């Protein structure tokens, strides 16, 4: 739990923020190809889910229904 709170959660937050920035920069290209939703899911939603929607110390399962992290939107 300590490693999760001190290392993994801050890294997840950084990944979410960085993913949002990259998604914003690449938005004109992803809109043109019709892949903006998919890009946002992989770059923002999945890191945010891993950071904010899983119990402390649980690295594989997210949400109340305990689905595999990243699998809820597929």
Number of C-alpha atoms within 10 A of each C-alpha: 12 9 10 17 13 10 11 18 18 13 15 19 17 15 18 22 16 15 22 17 14 15 21 13 11 13 17 12 12 17 12 9 9 11 12 17 13 14 19 18 17 16 20 21 18 21 24 22 17 24 25 14 16 20 17 15 12 12 15 13 17 21 15 9 8 14 13 14 19 18 10 13 10 6
